Amino acid sequence: MLTSKQRAALRGAANGLDPVFQIGKGEIDEAMTAAIAACLDARELIKVKVLDNSEYDPREAAGLLCEGTGAECVQVIGRKFVLFKRKKKESAFDALLKK
């Protein structure tokens, strides 16, 4: 569980990120969840965009992906949300999260 200060630091780090996944009118299925989990394993912090034609609202999509990947939702703003999953070893965000 992230504290509010850690969440704020991660929001700042995610500010310049571009969305790496888009959720359209298809379902959030196992393949998408696995792809997002693999991306989280590599990057730790990602931004995802929910398109206007999607059947999910951004909070709902973030919740489903958090359950499926074991990540934490850092922020939902507009049609985008940010997910974070700390690496087991040597996280790039360790210094940022110790504040």
Beta strands, then each sheet from edge to edge (+ up, - down):
strand 1: 21-23
strand 2: 45-50
strand 3: 72-77
strand 4: 80-84
sheet 1: 1+ 2+ 4- 3+
end
